Amino acid sequence: MANSRQQRKRVRTAARERLENLRYRSTVKTLTRRLQATVAEGDEAGAAEQHRTLVRWIDRAASKGALHRNAAARKKAQAAKLHPGSR
């Protein structure tokens, strides 16, 4: 249990930041699954749009610190492998 006012404030701040990071990571996973489904359907234009959106979210998550930069690079490489037309 936090003993001082500053510690109580840090607990609240950390909880808020944890939820924000979870939102970024969860969205990246969801967009990756959507890209996989779109590629499986064979929709080339839809796959290109999904890939662009996914890469934007990965970059945003890495810049905010929700994803490590190497993990972000790995996820972008995996996405590019899924959608070869995006290279």
Secondary structure, DSSP 4 states (H G I P E B T S, - for coil): ---SHHHHHHHHHHHHHHHHHHHHHHHHHHHHHHHHHHHHHT-HHHHHHHHHHHHHHHHHHHHHTSS-HHHHHHHHHHHHHHSGGG-
